[in-house]
Amino acid sequence: MKRALLLLNSIFLAIGTCGGPMVTRLYFIHGGNRVWLSSWLQTGGWPINFIYLLITYLHRRSKEGSSAKIYFMERPVFIAATVIGVLAGLDDYLYAYGVALLPVSTSSLVLASQLAFTAVFAFLLVKQKFTPYSINAIALLTVGAGVLALHTSSDRPKGESNKEYFMGFFITVAAAVLFGFILPLVELTYKKARQAITYTLVLEFQLVMCFIATVFCTIGMVINNDFQAIPKEAREFGLGETTYYLVLVCSVIVWQGGFLGAIGVIFVGSSLLSAIIIAVLLPMTEIFAVIFYKEKFTAEKAVSLVLSLWGFVSYFYGELKNSKEKSTTQTPETEMPVAISISTPP
């Protein structure tokens, strides 16, 4: 069950990590310019979580009758989800602002540079233990992101001033720092929760977090008059009005999958593993940008791809070796107190 959940959530994370920046950039390339709207789309798909939660509730009710719990989240976890939701809403805005000013090749740095920040915060917040293999993976993936940054000046959009370009770059870095803090904070919530952490509870956490982030971005949209501007922006969209709304819907679905995957990987693995998977997927986003947006595939991108794959293999080889050693010695190790369940906690 744990391996199946890890695979499933890794797929969701891959869809969000690769597809999210592509769809968001598509919105800005063809005439979209509402940063708060773009921020809202990243978590606006929170009602999707109700589908799974409804299915599990009906399953519990068929077995337990009217005594079946509607939800499992207790107050401390709810408060944590609310606080993290506000941070996620702010991070959504910072990221959307960066994507509005930078090409995918540059803005995707947020998906790799956050690895170093996640490693630092994971060490400080959840006492993440590092092995030579995980340290090697972090070093390779960070260097890969640095190599990728070497060509950013050549990707500057036409007609964009130096001030706008560098503002977008540094705001993207700020988004990376905040995201690198959010991932270990979620893991810390799991560790400190005084209740069994099941996959159903993880989805409840995801729902509350994304709902609060969406409320945060909705307030920004109201202040910025984005709701009134949507119909006009749709009519003037470069790919047509129907495509405009299709882009918005796809963005909501893809980004929600990414958030769900990140939270799920933390549940069955760790915040560091979630960050490493995101960093590994960066070169794939680069390749998609080359294919669909005709961006140049430079030597730096090729080197970044090799380093990222090398780091990915290094991390999982270390995990596999560590797992074999544990099964051989049968030495208990402190792990996150979670119950792998998809319905009712024990």
C-alpha positions as a Markdown table, in Angstrom:
| # | Residue | x | y | z |
|---|---|---|---|---|
| 1 | Met | 0.0 | 0.0 | 0.0 |
| 2 | Lys | 2.8 | 2.4 | 0.9 |
| 3 | Arg | 4.6 | 1.8 | -2.5 |
| 4 | Ala | 1.3 | 2.1 | -4.4 |
| 5 | Leu | 0.5 | 5.5 | -2.7 |
| 6 | Leu | 4.1 | 6.7 | -3.3 |
| 7 | Leu | 3.8 | 5.9 | -7.0 |
| 8 | Leu | 0.3 | 7.4 | -7.3 |
| 9 | Asn | 1.3 | 10.6 | -5.6 |
| 10 | Ser | 4.5 | 10.8 | -7.6 |
| 11 | Ile | 2.5 | 10.7 | -10.7 |
| 12 | Phe | 0.2 | 13.5 | -9.5 |
| 13 | Leu | 3.3 | 15.5 | -8.5 |
| 14 | Ala | 4.8 | 15.0 | -11.9 |
| 15 | Ile | 1.7 | 16.2 | -13.7 |
| 16 | Gly | 1.6 | 19.4 | -11.5 |
| 17 | Thr | 5.3 | 20.1 | -11.6 |
| 18 | Cys | 5.6 | 19.7 | -15.4 |
| 19 | Gly | 2.1 | 20.8 | -16.5 |
| 20 | Gly | 1.5 | 23.7 | -14.1 |
| 21 | Pro | 4.2 | 26.0 | -15.3 |
| 22 | Met | 3.4 | 25.2 | -18.9 |
| 23 | Val | -0.3 | 26.0 | -18.6 |
| 24 | Thr | 0.4 | 29.1 | -16.5 |
| 25 | Arg | 2.9 | 30.4 | -19.0 |
| 26 | Leu | 0.5 | 29.7 | -21.9 |
| 27 | Tyr | -2.0 | 32.0 | -20.1 |
| 28 | Phe | 0.5 | 34.9 | -20.0 |
| 29 | Ile | 2.0 | 34.4 | -23.4 |
| 30 | His | -1.3 | 34.8 | -25.2 |
| 31 | Gly | -2.6 | 37.9 | -23.5 |
| 32 | Gly | -3.4 | 37.0 | -19.9 |
| 33 | Asn | -2.1 | 39.5 | -17.3 |
| 34 | Arg | -4.0 | 38.9 | -14.1 |
| 35 | Val | -1.4 | 37.7 | -11.5 |
| 36 | Trp | -4.0 | 37.2 | -8.7 |
| 37 | Leu | -6.2 | 35.1 | -11.1 |
| 38 | Ser | -3.2 | 33.0 | -11.9 |
| 39 | Ser | -2.5 | 32.6 | -8.2 |
| 40 | Trp | -6.1 | 31.6 | -7.6 |
| 41 | Leu | -5.9 | 28.9 | -10.2 |
| 42 | Gln | -3.1 | 27.1 | -8.4 |
| 43 | Thr | -5.3 | 26.1 | -5.5 |
| 44 | Gly | -8.8 | 26.8 | -6.9 |
| 45 | Gly | -9.4 | 23.1 | -7.6 |
| 46 | Trp | -9.7 | 22.3 | -3.9 |
| 47 | Pro | -13.3 | 20.9 | -4.3 |
| 48 | Ile | -11.8 | 18.0 | -6.4 |
| 49 | Asn | -10.8 | 16.5 | -3.1 |
| 50 | Phe | -14.4 | 16.0 | -2.1 |
| 51 | Ile | -14.8 | 13.3 | -4.7 |
| 52 | Tyr | -12.4 | 10.9 | -2.9 |
| 53 | Leu | -13.6 | 12.0 | 0.5 |
| 54 | Leu | -17.2 | 11.3 | -0.5 |
| 55 | Ile | -16.3 | 7.8 | -1.8 |
| 56 | Thr | -14.4 | 6.9 | 1.4 |
| 57 | Tyr | -17.3 | 8.3 | 3.6 |
| 58 | Leu | -19.9 | 6.2 | 1.7 |
| 59 | His | -17.6 | 3.2 | 2.1 |
| 60 | Arg | -17.3 | 3.8 | 5.9 |
| 61 | Arg | -21.0 | 4.4 | 6.2 |
| 62 | Ser | -21.8 | 1.1 | 4.4 |
| 63 | Lys | -19.8 | -0.7 | 7.1 |
| 64 | Glu | -20.4 | 1.4 | 10.2 |
| 65 | Gly | -23.8 | 2.8 | 9.6 |
| 66 | Ser | -24.9 | 6.1 | 11.0 |
| 67 | Ser | -22.0 | 6.1 | 13.5 |
| 68 | Ala | -19.4 | 6.6 | 10.7 |
| 69 | Lys | -17.4 | 9.8 | 11.1 |
| 70 | Ile | -17.9 | 12.5 | 8.4 |
| 71 | Tyr | -14.4 | 13.8 | 9.0 |
| 72 | Phe | -11.3 | 13.0 | 11.0 |
| 73 | Met | -9.4 | 16.3 | 11.3 |
| 74 | Glu | -9.1 | 17.6 | 14.8 |
| 75 | Arg | -8.6 | 21.2 | 15.9 |
| 76 | Pro | -4.7 | 21.3 | 16.1 |
| 77 | Val | -4.3 | 19.8 | 12.5 |
| 78 | Phe | -7.0 | 22.2 | 11.3 |
| 79 | Ile | -5.2 | 25.2 | 12.7 |
| 80 | Ala | -2.0 | 24.0 | 11.1 |
| 81 | Ala | -3.7 | 23.5 | 7.8 |
| 82 | Thr | -5.1 | 27.1 | 8.0 |
| 83 | Val | -1.7 | 28.7 | 8.7 |
| 84 | Ile | 0.0 | 26.7 | 6.0 |
| 85 | Gly | -2.9 | 27.6 | 3.6 |
| 86 | Val | -2.2 | 31.4 | 4.1 |
| 87 | Leu | 1.5 | 30.7 | 3.4 |
| 88 | Ala | 0.6 | 28.7 | 0.3 |
| 89 | Gly | -1.6 | 31.5 | -0.9 |
| 90 | Leu | 1.3 | 34.0 | -0.6 |
| 91 | Asp | 3.6 | 31.5 | -2.3 |
| 92 | Asp | 1.1 | 31.2 | -5.2 |
| 93 | Tyr | 1.1 | 34.9 | -5.7 |
| 94 | Leu | 4.9 | 35.1 | -5.7 |
| 95 | Tyr | 5.2 | 32.2 | -8.1 |
| 96 | Ala | 2.6 | 33.6 | -10.5 |
| 97 | Tyr | 4.3 | 37.0 | -10.5 |
| 98 | Gly | 7.6 | 35.4 | -11.5 |
| 99 | Val | 6.0 | 33.3 | -14.2 |
| 100 | Ala | 4.3 | 36.4 | -15.6 |
| 101 | Leu | 7.7 | 38.1 | -16.2 |
| 102 | Leu | 10.0 | 35.1 | -16.9 |
| 103 | Pro | 10.1 | 32.3 | -19.5 |
| 104 | Val | 9.5 | 28.8 | -18.4 |
| 105 | Ser | 13.3 | 28.1 | -18.7 |
| 106 | Thr | 13.9 | 30.6 | -15.9 |
| 107 | Ser | 10.8 | 30.5 | -13.8 |
| 108 | Ser | 11.2 | 26.7 | -13.5 |
| 109 | Leu | 14.2 | 27.4 | -11.3 |
| 110 | Val | 11.8 | 27.8 | -8.5 |
| 111 | Leu | 11.1 | 24.0 | -8.8 |
| 112 | Ala | 14.8 | 23.2 | -8.3 |
| 113 | Ser | 16.3 | 25.9 | -6.2 |
| 114 | Gln | 13.7 | 25.1 | -3.5 |
| 115 | Leu | 15.5 | 21.8 | -2.9 |
| 116 | Ala | 18.4 | 23.5 | -1.0 |
| 117 | Phe | 15.9 | 25.5 | 1.1 |
| 118 | Thr | 13.8 | 22.4 | 1.8 |
| 119 | Ala | 16.9 | 20.5 | 3.0 |
| 120 | Val | 17.8 | 23.3 | 5.4 |
| 121 | Phe | 14.3 | 23.7 | 6.8 |
| 122 | Ala | 13.8 | 19.9 | 7.0 |
| 123 | Phe | 17.0 | 19.7 | 9.1 |
| 124 | Leu | 15.8 | 22.5 | 11.4 |
| 125 | Leu | 12.1 | 21.6 | 11.7 |
| 126 | Val | 11.9 | 17.8 | 11.5 |
| 127 | Lys | 15.6 | 16.8 | 12.2 |
| 128 | Gln | 15.9 | 15.2 | 8.7 |
| 129 | Lys | 18.7 | 12.7 | 8.7 |
| 130 | Phe | 21.1 | 12.9 | 5.7 |
| 131 | Thr | 23.0 | 10.0 | 4.2 |
| 132 | Pro | 26.0 | 10.3 | 1.8 |
| 133 | Tyr | 23.6 | 9.4 | -1.0 |
| 134 | Ser | 21.0 | 12.1 | -0.1 |
| 135 | Ile | 23.7 | 14.7 | 0.3 |
| 136 | Asn | 25.1 | 13.7 | -3.1 |
| 137 | Ala | 21.6 | 14.0 | -4.6 |
| 138 | Ile | 21.1 | 17.5 | -3.1 |
| 139 | Ala | 24.5 | 18.7 | -4.4 |
| 140 | Leu | 23.9 | 17.3 | -7.9 |
| 141 | Leu | 20.4 | 18.7 | -8.2 |
| 142 | Thr | 21.4 | 22.1 | -6.8 |
| 143 | Val | 24.4 | 22.3 | -9.2 |
| 144 | Gly | 22.0 | 21.3 | -12.0 |
| 145 | Ala | 19.7 | 24.2 | -11.2 |
| 146 | Gly | 22.8 | 26.5 | -11.0 |
| 147 | Val | 24.0 | 25.4 | -14.4 |
| 148 | Leu | 20.5 | 26.0 | -15.8 |
| 149 | Ala | 20.6 | 29.6 | -14.5 |
| 150 | Leu | 23.7 | 30.4 | -16.6 |
| 151 | His | 21.6 | 30.9 | -19.7 |
| 152 | Thr | 18.8 | 32.9 | -18.2 |
| 153 | Ser | 19.8 | 36.3 | -19.6 |
| 154 | Ser | 19.5 | 34.9 | -23.2 |
| 155 | Asp | 15.9 | 34.0 | -22.5 |
| 156 | Arg | 14.7 | 37.4 | -21.6 |
| 157 | Pro | 11.3 | 38.2 | -23.2 |
| 158 | Lys | 11.3 | 40.9 | -25.9 |
| 159 | Gly | 10.2 | 44.3 | -24.7 |
| 160 | Glu | 10.8 | 43.5 | -21.1 |
| 161 | Ser | 13.0 | 45.9 | -19.1 |
| 162 | Asn | 16.0 | 44.9 | -17.0 |
| 163 | Lys | 14.1 | 46.0 | -13.9 |
| 164 | Glu | 11.1 | 43.8 | -14.7 |
| 165 | Tyr | 13.2 | 40.8 | -15.6 |
| 166 | Phe | 15.3 | 40.9 | -12.4 |
| 167 | Met | 12.3 | 41.7 | -10.2 |
| 168 | Gly | 10.6 | 38.5 | -11.7 |
| 169 | Phe | 13.8 | 36.5 | -11.0 |
| 170 | Phe | 14.2 | 37.5 | -7.4 |
| 171 | Ile | 10.4 | 37.2 | -6.6 |
| 172 | Thr | 10.7 | 33.6 | -8.0 |
| 173 | Val | 13.6 | 32.9 | -5.7 |
| 174 | Ala | 11.5 | 34.3 | -2.8 |
| 175 | Ala | 8.7 | 31.8 | -3.8 |
| 176 | Ala | 11.3 | 29.0 | -3.8 |
| 177 | Val | 12.3 | 29.9 | -0.2 |
| 178 | Leu | 8.8 | 30.0 | 1.0 |
| 179 | Phe | 7.9 | 26.7 | -0.7 |
| 180 | Gly | 11.0 | 25.1 | 0.8 |
| 181 | Phe | 9.7 | 26.1 | 4.2 |
| 182 | Ile | 6.1 | 24.9 | 3.5 |
| 183 | Leu | 7.1 | 21.3 | 2.7 |
| 184 | Pro | 8.9 | 20.6 | 6.0 |
| 185 | Leu | 6.2 | 22.5 | 7.9 |
| 186 | Val | 3.6 | 20.0 | 6.5 |
| 187 | Glu | 5.8 | 17.1 | 7.6 |
| 188 | Leu | 6.2 | 18.7 | 11.1 |
| 189 | Thr | 2.4 | 18.9 | 11.3 |
| 190 | Tyr | 2.2 | 15.1 | 10.6 |
| 191 | Lys | 4.8 | 14.4 | 13.2 |
| 192 | Lys | 3.2 | 16.6 | 15.9 |
| 193 | Ala | -0.4 | 15.6 | 15.3 |
| 194 | Arg | -1.9 | 13.8 | 18.2 |
| 195 | Gln | -4.0 | 11.5 | 16.0 |
| 196 | Ala | -3.5 | 8.8 | 13.4 |
| 197 | Ile | -2.4 | 10.3 | 10.1 |
| 198 | Thr | -4.3 | 8.4 | 7.4 |
| 199 | Tyr | -4.5 | 9.1 | 3.7 |
| 200 | Thr | -8.1 | 10.3 | 4.2 |
| 201 | Leu | -6.8 | 12.8 | 6.8 |
| 202 | Val | -4.1 | 13.9 | 4.3 |
| 203 | Leu | -6.8 | 14.7 | 1.8 |
| 204 | Glu | -8.8 | 16.6 | 4.4 |
| 205 | Phe | -5.6 | 18.6 | 5.2 |
| 206 | Gln | -5.1 | 19.2 | 1.5 |
| 207 | Leu | -8.7 | 20.5 | 1.2 |
| 208 | Val | -8.4 | 22.9 | 4.1 |
| 209 | Met | -5.0 | 24.2 | 3.1 |
| 210 | Cys | -6.0 | 24.8 | -0.6 |
| 211 | Phe | -9.3 | 26.4 | 0.5 |
| 212 | Ile | -7.6 | 28.9 | 2.7 |
| 213 | Ala | -5.0 | 29.6 | 0.0 |
| 214 | Thr | -7.9 | 30.2 | -2.4 |
| 215 | Val | -9.6 | 32.6 | 0.0 |
| 216 | Phe | -6.4 | 34.5 | 0.3 |
| 217 | Cys | -6.1 | 34.8 | -3.5 |
| 218 | Thr | -9.8 | 35.6 | -3.8 |
| 219 | Ile | -9.3 | 38.6 | -1.6 |
| 220 | Gly | -6.5 | 39.8 | -3.8 |
| 221 | Met | -8.7 | 39.3 | -6.9 |
| 222 | Val | -11.5 | 41.4 | -5.4 |
| 223 | Ile | -9.1 | 44.2 | -4.5 |
| 224 | Asn | -7.5 | 44.1 | -8.0 |
| 225 | Asn | -10.9 | 43.9 | -9.8 |
| 226 | Asp | -9.9 | 40.6 | -11.5 |
| 227 | Phe | -13.5 | 39.2 | -11.6 |
| 228 | Gln | -14.7 | 42.2 | -13.6 |
| 229 | Ala | -11.7 | 41.9 | -16.0 |
| 230 | Ile | -12.1 | 38.2 | -16.8 |
| 231 | Pro | -14.8 | 38.5 | -19.6 |
| 232 | Lys | -12.8 | 41.2 | -21.4 |
| 233 | Glu | -9.6 | 39.3 | -21.1 |
| 234 | Ala | -11.3 | 36.2 | -22.5 |
| 235 | Arg | -12.5 | 38.0 | -25.6 |
| 236 | Glu | -9.0 | 39.4 | -26.3 |
| 237 | Phe | -7.2 | 36.2 | -25.5 |
| 238 | Gly | -4.8 | 35.2 | -28.4 |
| 239 | Leu | -6.2 | 31.7 | -28.8 |
| 240 | Gly | -9.8 | 32.6 | -28.5 |
| 241 | Glu | -12.4 | 33.0 | -25.8 |
| 242 | Thr | -13.3 | 29.3 | -25.5 |
| 243 | Thr | -9.6 | 28.3 | -25.3 |
| 244 | Tyr | -9.1 | 31.0 | -22.6 |
| 245 | Tyr | -11.6 | 29.3 | -20.3 |
| 246 | Leu | -10.2 | 25.9 | -21.2 |
| 247 | Val | -6.8 | 27.1 | -20.1 |
| 248 | Leu | -8.2 | 28.2 | -16.8 |
| 249 | Val | -9.9 | 24.9 | -16.1 |
| 250 | Cys | -6.8 | 22.9 | -17.1 |
| 251 | Ser | -4.7 | 25.0 | -14.9 |
| 252 | Val | -7.0 | 24.4 | -11.9 |
| 253 | Ile | -6.9 | 20.6 | -12.4 |
| 254 | Val | -3.2 | 20.3 | -13.1 |
| 255 | Trp | -2.1 | 22.5 | -10.2 |
| 256 | Gln | -4.4 | 20.7 | -7.8 |
| 257 | Gly | -2.8 | 17.4 | -8.8 |
| 258 | Gly | 0.6 | 18.8 | -8.1 |
| 259 | Phe | -0.4 | 20.0 | -4.6 |
| 260 | Leu | -2.0 | 16.6 | -3.8 |
| 261 | Gly | 1.1 | 14.8 | -5.0 |
| 262 | Ala | 3.4 | 16.9 | -2.9 |
| 263 | Ile | 1.4 | 16.4 | 0.2 |
| 264 | Gly | 1.0 | 12.7 | -0.5 |
| 265 | Val | 4.7 | 12.1 | -1.1 |
| 266 | Ile | 5.4 | 13.8 | 2.3 |
| 267 | Phe | 2.9 | 11.5 | 3.9 |
| 268 | Val | 4.5 | 8.2 | 2.6 |
| 269 | Gly | 8.0 | 9.6 | 2.4 |
| 270 | Ser | 9.4 | 12.9 | 3.5 |
| 271 | Ser | 9.4 | 16.6 | 2.6 |
| 272 | Leu | 13.0 | 16.1 | 1.2 |
| 273 | Leu | 11.8 | 13.3 | -1.1 |
| 274 | Ser | 9.0 | 15.6 | -2.4 |
| 275 | Ala | 11.5 | 18.3 | -3.0 |
| 276 | Ile | 13.9 | 15.9 | -4.8 |
| 277 | Ile | 11.2 | 14.7 | -7.1 |
| 278 | Ile | 10.2 | 18.2 | -8.0 |
| 279 | Ala | 13.9 | 19.1 | -8.7 |
| 280 | Val | 14.3 | 16.0 | -10.9 |
| 281 | Leu | 11.2 | 17.0 | -13.0 |
| 282 | Leu | 12.7 | 20.5 | -13.7 |
| 283 | Pro | 14.6 | 19.3 | -16.9 |
| 284 | Met | 11.4 | 17.6 | -18.1 |
| 285 | Thr | 9.7 | 21.0 | -17.9 |
| 286 | Glu | 12.6 | 22.5 | -19.8 |
| 287 | Ile | 12.1 | 19.9 | -22.6 |
| 288 | Phe | 8.4 | 20.6 | -22.8 |
| 289 | Ala | 9.2 | 24.3 | -23.1 |
| 290 | Val | 11.5 | 23.5 | -26.0 |
| 291 | Ile | 8.9 | 21.4 | -27.7 |
| 292 | Phe | 5.8 | 23.5 | -27.2 |
| 293 | Tyr | 7.1 | 27.1 | -26.8 |
| 294 | Lys | 10.1 | 26.7 | -29.2 |
| 295 | Glu | 12.6 | 27.7 | -26.5 |
| 296 | Lys | 16.3 | 26.9 | -27.2 |
| 297 | Phe | 17.7 | 23.6 | -25.9 |
| 298 | Thr | 21.1 | 24.8 | -24.8 |
| 299 | Ala | 24.1 | 22.9 | -23.6 |
| 300 | Glu | 23.3 | 24.1 | -20.1 |
| 301 | Lys | 19.9 | 22.4 | -20.2 |
| 302 | Ala | 21.5 | 19.1 | -21.4 |
| 303 | Val | 24.0 | 19.2 | -18.5 |
| 304 | Ser | 21.2 | 20.0 | -16.0 |
| 305 | Leu | 19.2 | 17.1 | -17.3 |
| 306 | Val | 22.2 | 14.7 | -16.8 |
| 307 | Leu | 23.0 | 16.0 | -13.3 |
| 308 | Ser | 19.3 | 15.8 | -12.2 |
| 309 | Leu | 18.9 | 12.2 | -13.4 |
| 310 | Trp | 22.2 | 11.3 | -11.7 |
| 311 | Gly | 21.0 | 12.9 | -8.4 |
| 312 | Phe | 17.7 | 11.1 | -8.7 |
| 313 | Val | 19.4 | 7.7 | -9.1 |
| 314 | Ser | 21.8 | 8.5 | -6.3 |
| 315 | Tyr | 19.0 | 9.2 | -3.8 |
| 316 | Phe | 16.9 | 6.1 | -4.6 |
| 317 | Tyr | 19.9 | 3.9 | -4.7 |
| 318 | Gly | 20.7 | 5.1 | -1.2 |
| 319 | Glu | 17.2 | 4.5 | 0.0 |
| 320 | Leu | 17.1 | 1.0 | -1.5 |
| 321 | Lys | 20.5 | 0.1 | 0.2 |
| 322 | Asn | 19.3 | 1.5 | 3.5 |
| 323 | Ser | 16.0 | -0.5 | 3.2 |
| 324 | Lys | 18.0 | -3.7 | 2.6 |
| 325 | Glu | 20.3 | -3.0 | 5.6 |
| 326 | Lys | 17.3 | -2.4 | 7.9 |
| 327 | Ser | 15.6 | -5.6 | 6.8 |
| 328 | Thr | 18.8 | -7.5 | 7.3 |
| 329 | Thr | 19.7 | -6.2 | 10.8 |
| 330 | Gln | 16.0 | -5.7 | 11.8 |
| 331 | Thr | 17.0 | -2.7 | 13.7 |
| 332 | Pro | 14.0 | -0.4 | 14.5 |
| 333 | Glu | 14.3 | 3.1 | 13.3 |
| 334 | Thr | 12.3 | 6.2 | 14.3 |
| 335 | Glu | 9.7 | 7.0 | 11.7 |
| 336 | Met | 6.9 | 9.4 | 11.3 |
| 337 | Pro | 4.0 | 8.0 | 13.3 |
| 338 | Val | 1.4 | 7.5 | 10.5 |
| 339 | Ala | -1.1 | 4.8 | 9.7 |
| 340 | Ile | -1.2 | 3.8 | 6.1 |
| 341 | Ser | -4.9 | 3.6 | 5.6 |
| 342 | Ile | -7.3 | 5.0 | 3.0 |
| 343 | Ser | -10.4 | 4.9 | 5.1 |
| 344 | Thr | -10.7 | 4.6 | 8.9 |
| 345 | Pro | -7.9 | 5.1 | 11.3 |
| 346 | Pro | -7.3 | 2.4 | 13.8 |
